[in-house]
Amino acid sequence: MALEGIHHITAVTGDAQANVDFYAGVMGLRMVKQTVNFDDPSAYHLYFADEAGSPGAALTFFEYPGAPPGLPGAGMVHTIVWRVASAEALDFWKARLRDAEMSVLHEGDVLSFCDPEGLAYQLVVDASGEAPLIAESSEVPSEFALRGFAGVRAYAQQPAASGELLTALGFAAGDDDRSWLLAGSERSATLSYDDPPLDNARPGAGTVHHVAWSAADDAELDACIAEANGAGAQPTGIIDRQYFHSIYFREPSGVLFEVATRDIGFTADEPLDQLGFSLQLPEQYEQHRAQIELNLTPLINPRAGS
Ligand code: ZN
């Protein structure tokens, strides 16, 4: 079993159009899929990624219109770390985000900011040597573009409790039990734990729902199920998510993990050059399309028709 870093990260938004405007506009990502939450088809599930919709660069959102802002706490990912190419790219993003009237903190090699709903990000200079995963954007030159995920930071009361499970899944411990690296043959990602704030976790808009690690196929999911069971977690069986197959479990520090496969992809139901242009529904919901569309706010994708 050799998981290849992060597959995707899923968060919550209270406003789908503002979300598209920020991620497909300001951040220069490509919206590669408009679909619904397969467990609740009244909610959008929007996917942003690089040009090809690659695992390692896919950031997704469930939309619950008007959802109150959440607050990350123990057992939640609180910051998503993205790679950029250079110190010049950090300068580009500092200026671009400030132009968008956002506050930005530039400390050393790290640029920190929050999206309009409070979801925290860091941009770091990419030292991985791994293939950059870049979207085409008329506003973000490719040399400054986001290159995929470096990792995630989560809050944990007792991060040592997660060590056995993380080791079983193939994570390697850093200098202490707070820093972990999941490295496959082509891609890697970090998982870091920080002390939680005093306030209780409050899921809501601007918080991460889960992080998905990247597996090759069902055989590797089966291996993960065995390893997770052996380490005391309670993984689900394999679930068909149309664009990948998945399992889910909470790791001992409380973070919701998914493991998702790379063997299907976003071209399962629409061609590469039209990814994200129109609402895609899995077979079980296609018969309810009219009702589902009635409940969803129509979206303007800046890339569609261009
Ligand atoms: Zn997911």
py3Dmol code that shows the C-alpha trace and the ligand (Angstrom):
import py3Dmol

protein = """\
ATOM      1  CA  MET A   1       0.000   0.000   0.000  1.00  0.00           C
ATOM      2  CA  ALA A   2       1.450   3.377  -1.020  1.00  0.00           C
ATOM      3  CA  LEU A   3      -0.917   6.321  -0.733  1.00  0.00           C
ATOM      4  CA  GLU A   4       0.066   9.257  -2.941  1.00  0.00           C
ATOM      5  CA  GLY A   5      -0.496  12.248  -0.641  1.00  0.00           C
ATOM      6  CA  ILE A   6      -3.816  14.111  -0.745  1.00  0.00           C
ATOM      7  CA  HIS A   7      -6.571  13.211  -3.227  1.00  0.00           C
ATOM      8  CA  HIS A   8      -8.969  16.068  -2.400  1.00  0.00           C
ATOM      9  CA  ILE A   9     -10.106  18.290   0.455  1.00  0.00           C
ATOM     10  CA  THR A  10     -13.763  19.087   1.075  1.00  0.00           C
ATOM     11  CA  ALA A  11     -15.067  22.158   2.914  1.00  0.00           C
ATOM     12  CA  VAL A  12     -18.410  23.925   3.449  1.00  0.00           C
ATOM     13  CA  THR A  13     -19.622  27.154   1.868  1.00  0.00           C
ATOM     14  CA  GLY A  14     -22.759  29.173   2.521  1.00  0.00           C
ATOM     15  CA  ASP A  15     -22.766  30.834  -0.918  1.00  0.00           C
ATOM     16  CA  ALA A  16     -21.993  28.840  -4.064  1.00  0.00           C
ATOM     17  CA  GLN A  17     -21.653  31.796  -6.443  1.00  0.00           C
ATOM     18  CA  ALA A  18     -19.349  33.728  -4.114  1.00  0.00           C
ATOM     19  CA  ASN A  19     -17.372  30.498  -3.746  1.00  0.00           C
ATOM     20  CA  VAL A  20     -17.026  30.113  -7.534  1.00  0.00           C
ATOM     21  CA  ASP A  21     -16.083  33.768  -7.892  1.00  0.00           C
ATOM     22  CA  PHE A  22     -13.312  33.394  -5.325  1.00  0.00           C
ATOM     23  CA  TYR A  23     -11.800  30.032  -6.276  1.00  0.00           C
ATOM     24  CA  ALA A  24     -12.314  30.101 -10.069  1.00  0.00           C
ATOM     25  CA  GLY A  25     -11.745  33.861 -10.164  1.00  0.00           C
ATOM     26  CA  VAL A  26      -9.354  35.247  -7.569  1.00  0.00           C
ATOM     27  CA  MET A  27      -7.449  32.005  -6.933  1.00  0.00           C
ATOM     28  CA  GLY A  28      -7.314  31.048 -10.612  1.00  0.00           C
ATOM     29  CA  LEU A  29      -8.431  27.441 -10.198  1.00  0.00           C
ATOM     30  CA  ARG A  30     -10.595  25.598 -12.715  1.00  0.00           C
ATOM     31  CA  MET A  31     -14.089  24.542 -11.634  1.00  0.00           C
ATOM     32  CA  VAL A  32     -13.946  20.949 -12.865  1.00  0.00           C
ATOM     33  CA  LYS A  33     -17.303  19.657 -11.631  1.00  0.00           C
ATOM     34  CA  GLN A  34     -20.737  20.916 -10.655  1.00  0.00           C
ATOM     35  CA  THR A  35     -22.673  18.168  -8.977  1.00  0.00           C
ATOM     36  CA  VAL A  36     -24.655  17.561  -5.773  1.00  0.00           C
ATOM     37  CA  ASN A  37     -23.746  16.072  -2.421  1.00  0.00           C
ATOM     38  CA  PHE A  38     -24.502  12.400  -3.101  1.00  0.00           C
ATOM     39  CA  ASP A  39     -25.706  12.028   0.504  1.00  0.00           C
ATOM     40  CA  ASP A  40     -27.932  15.126   0.246  1.00  0.00           C
ATOM     41  CA  PRO A  41     -28.804  16.060  -3.360  1.00  0.00           C
ATOM     42  CA  SER A  42     -30.371  19.358  -2.293  1.00  0.00           C
ATOM     43  CA  ALA A  43     -26.820  20.684  -1.781  1.00  0.00           C
ATOM     44  CA  TYR A  44     -24.287  21.569  -4.437  1.00  0.00           C
ATOM     45  CA  HIS A  45     -20.943  19.813  -4.501  1.00  0.00           C
ATOM     46  CA  LEU A  46     -18.490  21.994  -6.419  1.00  0.00           C
ATOM     47  CA  TYR A  47     -14.970  20.902  -7.365  1.00  0.00           C
ATOM     48  CA  PHE A  48     -12.039  23.201  -8.118  1.00  0.00           C
ATOM     49  CA  ALA A  49      -8.691  21.875  -9.297  1.00  0.00           C
ATOM     50  CA  ASP A  50      -5.917  22.166 -11.847  1.00  0.00           C
ATOM     51  CA  GLU A  51      -6.599  22.031 -15.590  1.00  0.00           C
ATOM     52  CA  ALA A  52      -6.910  18.239 -15.682  1.00  0.00           C
ATOM     53  CA  GLY A  53      -8.860  17.818 -12.430  1.00  0.00           C
ATOM     54  CA  SER A  54      -5.971  15.954 -10.841  1.00  0.00           C
ATOM     55  CA  PRO A  55      -5.915  14.275  -7.455  1.00  0.00           C
ATOM     56  CA  GLY A  56      -3.574  16.371  -5.332  1.00  0.00           C
ATOM     57  CA  ALA A  57      -5.148  19.657  -6.461  1.00  0.00           C
ATOM     58  CA  ALA A  58      -8.891  19.099  -5.959  1.00  0.00           C
ATOM     59  CA  LEU A  59     -10.634  21.391  -3.471  1.00  0.00           C
ATOM     60  CA  THR A  60     -14.356  20.778  -3.131  1.00  0.00           C
ATOM     61  CA  PHE A  61     -17.255  22.469  -1.374  1.00  0.00           C
ATOM     62  CA  PHE A  62     -20.669  21.434  -0.180  1.00  0.00           C
ATOM     63  CA  GLU A  63     -23.012  24.417  -0.363  1.00  0.00           C
ATOM     64  CA  TYR A  64     -25.529  24.978   2.399  1.00  0.00           C
ATOM     65  CA  PRO A  65     -27.036  28.354   1.443  1.00  0.00           C
ATOM     66  CA  GLY A  66     -26.740  30.853   4.254  1.00  0.00           C
ATOM     67  CA  ALA A  67     -24.898  28.407   6.531  1.00  0.00           C
ATOM     68  CA  PRO A  68     -23.555  30.309   9.540  1.00  0.00           C
ATOM     69  CA  PRO A  69     -19.783  30.573   9.781  1.00  0.00           C
ATOM     70  CA  GLY A  70     -18.116  27.672  11.532  1.00  0.00           C
ATOM     71  CA  LEU A  71     -15.077  27.643  13.750  1.00  0.00           C
ATOM     72  CA  PRO A  72     -12.400  24.944  13.508  1.00  0.00           C
ATOM     73  CA  GLY A  73     -11.606  23.182  16.754  1.00  0.00           C
ATOM     74  CA  ALA A  74     -10.176  19.914  18.024  1.00  0.00           C
ATOM     75  CA  GLY A  75     -10.557  17.153  15.451  1.00  0.00           C
ATOM     76  CA  MET A  76     -10.835  19.467  12.442  1.00  0.00           C
ATOM     77  CA  VAL A  77      -8.480  20.557   9.703  1.00  0.00           C
ATOM     78  CA  HIS A  78      -8.008  24.310  10.225  1.00  0.00           C
ATOM     79  CA  THR A  79      -5.557  25.313   7.474  1.00  0.00           C
ATOM     80  CA  ILE A  80      -4.937  24.111   3.915  1.00  0.00           C
ATOM     81  CA  VAL A  81      -1.398  24.540   2.600  1.00  0.00           C
ATOM     82  CA  TRP A  82      -0.873  25.116  -1.134  1.00  0.00           C
ATOM     83  CA  ARG A  83       2.347  25.035  -3.132  1.00  0.00           C
ATOM     84  CA  VAL A  84       3.558  27.877  -5.335  1.00  0.00           C
ATOM     85  CA  ALA A  85       6.721  27.988  -7.417  1.00  0.00           C
ATOM     86  CA  SER A  86       8.802  30.761  -5.907  1.00  0.00           C
ATOM     87  CA  ALA A  87       9.203  33.730  -3.583  1.00  0.00           C
ATOM     88  CA  GLU A  88       8.065  35.875  -6.548  1.00  0.00           C
ATOM     89  CA  ALA A  89       4.821  33.898  -6.586  1.00  0.00           C
ATOM     90  CA  LEU A  90       4.290  34.724  -2.904  1.00  0.00           C
ATOM     91  CA  ASP A  91       4.754  38.416  -3.786  1.00  0.00           C
ATOM     92  CA  PHE A  92       2.243  38.047  -6.651  1.00  0.00           C
ATOM     93  CA  TRP A  93      -0.371  36.521  -4.344  1.00  0.00           C
ATOM     94  CA  LYS A  94       0.256  39.072  -1.613  1.00  0.00           C
ATOM     95  CA  ALA A  95      -0.502  41.866  -4.070  1.00  0.00           C
ATOM     96  CA  ARG A  96      -3.401  40.052  -5.734  1.00  0.00           C
ATOM     97  CA  LEU A  97      -5.141  39.183  -2.473  1.00  0.00           C
ATOM     98  CA  ARG A  98      -4.667  42.697  -1.141  1.00  0.00           C
ATOM     99  CA  ASP A  99      -6.163  44.041  -4.372  1.00  0.00           C
ATOM    100  CA  ALA A 100      -9.154  41.854  -3.539  1.00  0.00           C
ATOM    101  CA  GLU A 101      -9.281  43.672  -0.175  1.00  0.00           C
ATOM    102  CA  MET A 102      -8.193  40.634   1.801  1.00  0.00           C
ATOM    103  CA  SER A 103      -5.744  40.720   4.670  1.00  0.00           C
ATOM    104  CA  VAL A 104      -2.552  38.776   4.083  1.00  0.00           C
ATOM    105  CA  LEU A 105       0.306  37.902   6.407  1.00  0.00           C
ATOM    106  CA  HIS A 106       3.736  37.328   4.826  1.00  0.00           C
ATOM    107  CA  GLU A 107       6.186  35.741   7.243  1.00  0.00           C
ATOM    108  CA  GLY A 108       9.375  34.329   5.788  1.00  0.00           C
ATOM    109  CA  ASP A 109       8.470  31.766   3.133  1.00  0.00           C
ATOM    110  CA  VAL A 110       4.806  31.521   4.125  1.00  0.00           C
ATOM    111  CA  LEU A 111       1.866  33.645   2.997  1.00  0.00           C
ATOM    112  CA  SER A 112      -1.227  33.259   5.187  1.00  0.00           C
ATOM    113  CA  PHE A 113      -4.762  34.412   4.460  1.00  0.00           C
ATOM    114  CA  CYS A 114      -8.396  33.383   4.834  1.00  0.00           C
ATOM    115  CA  ASP A 115     -11.013  32.991   2.120  1.00  0.00           C
ATOM    116  CA  PRO A 116     -14.089  35.277   2.334  1.00  0.00           C
ATOM    117  CA  GLU A 117     -15.778  32.800   4.701  1.00  0.00           C
ATOM    118  CA  GLY A 118     -12.785  32.469   7.022  1.00  0.00           C
ATOM    119  CA  LEU A 119     -11.215  29.232   5.724  1.00  0.00           C
ATOM    120  CA  ALA A 120      -7.475  29.545   6.386  1.00  0.00           C
ATOM    121  CA  TYR A 121      -4.744  28.971   3.826  1.00  0.00           C
ATOM    122  CA  GLN A 122      -0.997  29.099   3.634  1.00  0.00           C
ATOM    123  CA  LEU A 123       1.006  29.361   0.440  1.00  0.00           C
ATOM    124  CA  VAL A 124       4.507  27.890   0.611  1.00  0.00           C
ATOM    125  CA  VAL A 125       7.325  27.690  -1.911  1.00  0.00           C
ATOM    126  CA  ASP A 126       7.299  24.240  -3.467  1.00  0.00           C
ATOM    127  CA  ALA A 127      10.429  22.239  -2.685  1.00  0.00           C
ATOM    128  CA  SER A 128       8.840  18.851  -3.418  1.00  0.00           C
ATOM    129  CA  GLY A 129      10.217  18.273  -6.906  1.00  0.00           C
ATOM    130  CA  GLU A 130       6.791  16.839  -7.802  1.00  0.00           C
ATOM    131  CA  ALA A 131       4.866  17.680 -10.977  1.00  0.00           C
ATOM    132  CA  PRO A 132       3.061  21.038 -10.613  1.00  0.00           C
ATOM    133  CA  LEU A 133      -0.731  20.776 -10.920  1.00  0.00           C
ATOM    134  CA  ILE A 134      -1.713  24.084 -12.525  1.00  0.00           C
ATOM    135  CA  ALA A 135      -4.949  25.552 -13.879  1.00  0.00           C
ATOM    136  CA  GLU A 136      -5.033  27.966 -16.799  1.00  0.00           C
ATOM    137  CA  SER A 137      -6.258  31.422 -15.836  1.00  0.00           C
ATOM    138  CA  SER A 138      -6.454  34.676 -17.744  1.00  0.00           C
ATOM    139  CA  GLU A 139      -5.549  36.533 -14.542  1.00  0.00           C
ATOM    140  CA  VAL A 140      -2.939  34.313 -12.893  1.00  0.00           C
ATOM    141  CA  PRO A 141       0.230  33.723 -14.938  1.00  0.00           C
ATOM    142  CA  SER A 142       1.248  30.056 -14.880  1.00  0.00           C
ATOM    143  CA  GLU A 143       4.559  30.814 -13.132  1.00  0.00           C
ATOM    144  CA  PHE A 144       2.586  32.155 -10.163  1.00  0.00           C
ATOM    145  CA  ALA A 145      -0.281  29.643 -10.199  1.00  0.00           C
ATOM    146  CA  LEU A 146      -1.183  27.325  -7.352  1.00  0.00           C
ATOM    147  CA  ARG A 147       0.582  23.973  -7.948  1.00  0.00           C
ATOM    148  CA  GLY A 148      -1.468  21.586  -5.771  1.00  0.00           C
ATOM    149  CA  PHE A 149      -1.614  20.851  -2.063  1.00  0.00           C
ATOM    150  CA  ALA A 150       1.416  20.763   0.213  1.00  0.00           C
ATOM    151  CA  GLY A 151      -0.662  19.479   3.112  1.00  0.00           C
ATOM    152  CA  VAL A 152      -3.123  20.251   5.873  1.00  0.00           C
ATOM    153  CA  ARG A 153      -2.925  21.437   9.488  1.00  0.00           C
ATOM    154  CA  ALA A 154      -5.434  20.104  12.029  1.00  0.00           C
ATOM    155  CA  TYR A 155      -6.226  20.748  15.686  1.00  0.00           C
ATOM    156  CA  ALA A 156      -5.760  17.839  18.105  1.00  0.00           C
ATOM    157  CA  GLN A 157      -5.875  17.548  21.905  1.00  0.00           C
ATOM    158  CA  GLN A 158      -3.560  14.538  21.973  1.00  0.00           C
ATOM    159  CA  PRO A 159      -1.927  14.038  18.593  1.00  0.00           C
ATOM    160  CA  ALA A 160       0.095  11.083  19.881  1.00  0.00           C
ATOM    161  CA  ALA A 161      -3.158   9.108  19.862  1.00  0.00           C
ATOM    162  CA  SER A 162      -3.155   9.213  16.040  1.00  0.00           C
ATOM    163  CA  GLY A 163       0.330   7.786  15.631  1.00  0.00           C
ATOM    164  CA  GLU A 164      -0.533   4.103  15.329  1.00  0.00           C
ATOM    165  CA  LEU A 165      -3.197   4.655  12.677  1.00  0.00           C
ATOM    166  CA  LEU A 166      -1.114   7.121  10.674  1.00  0.00           C
ATOM    167  CA  THR A 167       1.822   4.721  10.691  1.00  0.00           C
ATOM    168  CA  ALA A 168      -0.431   1.874   9.550  1.00  0.00           C
ATOM    169  CA  LEU A 169      -1.599   3.996   6.601  1.00  0.00           C
ATOM    170  CA  GLY A 170       1.984   4.720   5.564  1.00  0.00           C
ATOM    171  CA  PHE A 171       2.541   8.150   7.103  1.00  0.00           C
ATOM    172  CA  ALA A 172       6.099   8.785   8.324  1.00  0.00           C
ATOM    173  CA  ALA A 173       6.608  10.690  11.574  1.00  0.00           C
ATOM    174  CA  GLY A 174       8.591  13.916  11.524  1.00  0.00           C
ATOM    175  CA  ASP A 175      10.608  15.173  14.469  1.00  0.00           C
ATOM    176  CA  ASP A 176       7.703  14.686  16.855  1.00  0.00           C
ATOM    177  CA  ASP A 177       4.194  13.234  16.899  1.00  0.00           C
ATOM    178  CA  ARG A 178       2.770  16.462  15.444  1.00  0.00           C
ATOM    179  CA  SER A 179       4.256  16.374  11.938  1.00  0.00           C
ATOM    180  CA  TRP A 180       3.625  13.592   9.452  1.00  0.00           C
ATOM    181  CA  LEU A 181       4.482  12.995   5.807  1.00  0.00           C
ATOM    182  CA  LEU A 182       2.499  10.761   3.468  1.00  0.00           C
ATOM    183  CA  ALA A 183       4.732  10.141   0.465  1.00  0.00           C
ATOM    184  CA  GLY A 184       4.002   7.886  -2.478  1.00  0.00           C
ATOM    185  CA  SER A 185       6.210   7.389  -5.510  1.00  0.00           C
ATOM    186  CA  GLU A 186       4.896  10.523  -7.272  1.00  0.00           C
ATOM    187  CA  ARG A 187       3.148  12.756  -4.745  1.00  0.00           C
ATOM    188  CA  SER A 188       3.406  13.576  -1.073  1.00  0.00           C
ATOM    189  CA  ALA A 189       1.576  15.672   1.494  1.00  0.00           C
ATOM    190  CA  THR A 190       2.047  16.718   5.088  1.00  0.00           C
ATOM    191  CA  LEU A 191      -0.345  16.455   8.036  1.00  0.00           C
ATOM    192  CA  SER A 192       0.478  18.646  11.038  1.00  0.00           C
ATOM    193  CA  TYR A 193      -1.288  18.895  14.373  1.00  0.00           C
ATOM    194  CA  ASP A 194      -1.607  22.080  16.409  1.00  0.00           C
ATOM    195  CA  ASP A 195      -3.001  22.714  19.891  1.00  0.00           C
ATOM    196  CA  PRO A 196      -6.732  23.430  19.621  1.00  0.00           C
ATOM    197  CA  PRO A 197      -8.281  26.754  20.613  1.00  0.00           C
ATOM    198  CA  LEU A 198     -10.328  26.924  23.807  1.00  0.00           C
ATOM    199  CA  ASP A 199     -13.606  27.319  21.924  1.00  0.00           C
ATOM    200  CA  ASN A 200     -15.416  24.180  20.899  1.00  0.00           C
ATOM    201  CA  ALA A 201     -15.341  23.145  17.252  1.00  0.00           C
ATOM    202  CA  ARG A 202     -18.304  24.453  15.300  1.00  0.00           C
ATOM    203  CA  PRO A 203     -18.769  22.998  11.803  1.00  0.00           C
ATOM    204  CA  GLY A 204     -20.178  25.511   9.326  1.00  0.00           C
ATOM    205  CA  ALA A 205     -19.310  27.759   6.415  1.00  0.00           C
ATOM    206  CA  GLY A 206     -15.590  28.209   5.962  1.00  0.00           C
ATOM    207  CA  THR A 207     -14.586  24.977   7.698  1.00  0.00           C
ATOM    208  CA  VAL A 208     -13.094  21.773   6.315  1.00  0.00           C
ATOM    209  CA  HIS A 209     -15.377  18.735   6.296  1.00  0.00           C
ATOM    210  CA  HIS A 210     -12.795  16.055   5.489  1.00  0.00           C
ATOM    211  CA  VAL A 211      -9.460  15.368   3.860  1.00  0.00           C
ATOM    212  CA  ALA A 212      -9.145  12.531   1.351  1.00  0.00           C
ATOM    213  CA  TRP A 213      -5.879  10.648   0.831  1.00  0.00           C
ATOM    214  CA  SER A 214      -5.033   9.230  -2.553  1.00  0.00           C
ATOM    215  CA  ALA A 215      -5.248   5.511  -3.342  1.00  0.00           C
ATOM    216  CA  ALA A 216      -4.774   3.742  -6.674  1.00  0.00           C
ATOM    217  CA  ASP A 217      -7.851   1.534  -6.763  1.00  0.00           C
ATOM    218  CA  ASP A 218     -10.277  -0.693  -4.827  1.00  0.00           C
ATOM    219  CA  ALA A 219      -7.516  -3.135  -3.927  1.00  0.00           C
ATOM    220  CA  GLU A 220      -5.672  -0.350  -2.146  1.00  0.00           C
ATOM    221  CA  LEU A 221      -8.912   0.728  -0.420  1.00  0.00           C
ATOM    222  CA  ASP A 222      -9.313  -2.857   0.807  1.00  0.00           C
ATOM    223  CA  ALA A 223      -5.784  -2.715   2.192  1.00  0.00           C
ATOM    224  CA  CYS A 224      -6.609   0.599   3.917  1.00  0.00           C
ATOM    225  CA  ILE A 225      -9.760  -0.892   5.428  1.00  0.00           C
ATOM    226  CA  ALA A 226      -7.680  -3.721   6.891  1.00  0.00           C
ATOM    227  CA  GLU A 227      -5.009  -1.369   8.232  1.00  0.00           C
ATOM    228  CA  ALA A 228      -7.577   1.063   9.676  1.00  0.00           C
ATOM    229  CA  ASN A 229      -9.471  -1.777  11.371  1.00  0.00           C
ATOM    230  CA  GLY A 230      -6.213  -3.130  12.759  1.00  0.00           C
ATOM    231  CA  ALA A 231      -5.420   0.277  14.255  1.00  0.00           C
ATOM    232  CA  GLY A 232      -8.830   0.567  15.925  1.00  0.00           C
ATOM    233  CA  ALA A 233     -10.611   2.879  13.467  1.00  0.00           C
ATOM    234  CA  GLN A 234     -13.996   2.027  12.000  1.00  0.00           C
ATOM    235  CA  PRO A 235     -13.808   2.412   8.223  1.00  0.00           C
ATOM    236  CA  THR A 236     -16.896   2.298   6.038  1.00  0.00           C
ATOM    237  CA  GLY A 237     -17.089  -0.115   3.151  1.00  0.00           C
ATOM    238  CA  ILE A 238     -16.211   1.078  -0.344  1.00  0.00           C
ATOM    239  CA  ILE A 239     -18.658   3.745  -1.586  1.00  0.00           C
ATOM    240  CA  ASP A 240     -19.117   4.712  -5.266  1.00  0.00           C
ATOM    241  CA  ARG A 241     -18.619   8.502  -5.605  1.00  0.00           C
ATOM    242  CA  GLN A 242     -18.912   8.501  -9.416  1.00  0.00           C
ATOM    243  CA  TYR A 243     -15.488  10.121  -9.914  1.00  0.00           C
ATOM    244  CA  PHE A 244     -13.685   7.855  -7.442  1.00  0.00           C
ATOM    245  CA  HIS A 245     -14.403   5.101  -4.949  1.00  0.00           C
ATOM    246  CA  SER A 246     -14.048   6.005  -1.289  1.00  0.00           C
ATOM    247  CA  ILE A 247     -13.876   4.838   2.282  1.00  0.00           C
ATOM    248  CA  TYR A 248     -14.280   7.057   5.344  1.00  0.00           C
ATOM    249  CA  PHE A 249     -13.254   6.883   8.992  1.00  0.00           C
ATOM    250  CA  ARG A 250     -12.341   9.213  11.834  1.00  0.00           C
ATOM    251  CA  GLU A 251      -8.734   9.063  12.913  1.00  0.00           C
ATOM    252  CA  PRO A 252      -8.131   8.999  16.694  1.00  0.00           C
ATOM    253  CA  SER A 253      -7.675  12.788  16.948  1.00  0.00           C
ATOM    254  CA  GLY A 254     -11.125  13.185  15.412  1.00  0.00           C
ATOM    255  CA  VAL A 255     -10.291  14.342  11.884  1.00  0.00           C
ATOM    256  CA  LEU A 256     -12.596  12.810   9.268  1.00  0.00           C
ATOM    257  CA  PHE A 257     -10.424  10.928   6.777  1.00  0.00           C
ATOM    258  CA  GLU A 258     -11.485   9.666   3.387  1.00  0.00           C
ATOM    259  CA  VAL A 259      -9.352   7.530   1.122  1.00  0.00           C
ATOM    260  CA  ALA A 260     -10.327   7.983  -2.541  1.00  0.00           C
ATOM    261  CA  THR A 261      -9.150   6.251  -5.708  1.00  0.00           C
ATOM    262  CA  ARG A 262      -7.412   7.724  -8.742  1.00  0.00           C
ATOM    263  CA  ASP A 263      -8.711   5.170 -11.250  1.00  0.00           C
ATOM    264  CA  ILE A 264     -11.892   6.951 -12.498  1.00  0.00           C
ATOM    265  CA  GLY A 265     -11.648  10.759 -12.576  1.00  0.00           C
ATOM    266  CA  PHE A 266     -13.755  13.762 -13.539  1.00  0.00           C
ATOM    267  CA  THR A 267     -14.020  12.801 -17.212  1.00  0.00           C
ATOM    268  CA  ALA A 268     -16.306   9.903 -16.202  1.00  0.00           C
ATOM    269  CA  ASP A 269     -19.387  11.877 -17.314  1.00  0.00           C
ATOM    270  CA  GLU A 270     -18.206  14.876 -19.403  1.00  0.00           C
ATOM    271  CA  PRO A 271     -15.259  15.572 -21.710  1.00  0.00           C
ATOM    272  CA  LEU A 272     -12.127  17.249 -20.400  1.00  0.00           C
ATOM    273  CA  ASP A 273     -12.692  20.480 -22.321  1.00  0.00           C
ATOM    274  CA  GLN A 274     -16.168  20.889 -20.807  1.00  0.00           C
ATOM    275  CA  LEU A 275     -15.479  19.951 -17.194  1.00  0.00           C
ATOM    276  CA  GLY A 276     -17.565  22.028 -14.804  1.00  0.00           C
ATOM    277  CA  PHE A 277     -19.769  23.724 -17.401  1.00  0.00           C
ATOM    278  CA  SER A 278     -23.042  22.038 -16.439  1.00  0.00           C
ATOM    279  CA  LEU A 279     -24.662  20.177 -13.568  1.00  0.00           C
ATOM    280  CA  GLN A 280     -23.725  16.487 -13.582  1.00  0.00           C
ATOM    281  CA  LEU A 281     -25.828  13.991 -11.643  1.00  0.00           C
ATOM    282  CA  PRO A 282     -25.118  10.371 -10.828  1.00  0.00           C
ATOM    283  CA  GLU A 283     -27.485   7.801 -12.274  1.00  0.00           C
ATOM    284  CA  GLN A 284     -29.564   7.499  -9.100  1.00  0.00           C
ATOM    285  CA  TYR A 285     -30.471  11.218  -9.218  1.00  0.00           C
ATOM    286  CA  GLU A 286     -30.811  11.764 -12.970  1.00  0.00           C
ATOM    287  CA  GLN A 287     -34.550  10.967 -12.859  1.00  0.00           C
ATOM    288  CA  HIS A 288     -34.981  13.756 -10.289  1.00  0.00           C
ATOM    289  CA  ARG A 289     -32.955  16.311 -12.287  1.00  0.00           C
ATOM    290  CA  ALA A 290     -35.809  18.810 -12.772  1.00  0.00           C
ATOM    291  CA  GLN A 291     -36.592  18.932  -9.051  1.00  0.00           C
ATOM    292  CA  ILE A 292     -32.917  19.072  -8.064  1.00  0.00           C
ATOM    293  CA  GLU A 293     -32.184  21.914 -10.490  1.00  0.00           C
ATOM    294  CA  LEU A 294     -35.185  23.842  -9.175  1.00  0.00           C
ATOM    295  CA  ASN A 295     -33.638  23.793  -5.697  1.00  0.00           C
ATOM    296  CA  LEU A 296     -30.158  24.870  -6.762  1.00  0.00           C
ATOM    297  CA  THR A 297     -29.148  28.453  -7.436  1.00  0.00           C
ATOM    298  CA  PRO A 298     -27.956  28.754 -11.056  1.00  0.00           C
ATOM    299  CA  LEU A 299     -24.219  29.384 -11.186  1.00  0.00           C
ATOM    300  CA  ILE A 300     -22.107  31.497 -13.498  1.00  0.00           C
ATOM    301  CA  ASN A 301     -18.850  29.702 -14.272  1.00  0.00           C
ATOM    302  CA  PRO A 302     -16.288  32.244 -15.535  1.00  0.00           C
ATOM    303  CA  ARG A 303     -14.825  29.568 -17.805  1.00  0.00           C
ATOM    304  CA  ALA A 304     -18.012  28.223 -19.406  1.00  0.00           C
ATOM    305  CA  GLY A 305     -18.431  29.158 -23.065  1.00  0.00           C
ATOM    306  CA  SER A 306     -15.129  30.997 -23.136  1.00  0.00           C
TER     307      SER A 306
END
"""
ligand_1 = """\
1
ZN
Zn -14.448 13.635 -0.216
"""
view = py3Dmol.view(width=600, height=400)
view.addModel(protein, "pdb")
view.setStyle({"model": 0}, {"cartoon": {"style": "trace"}})
view.addModel(ligand_1, "xyz")
view.setStyle({"model": 1}, {"stick": {}})
view.zoomTo()
view.show()
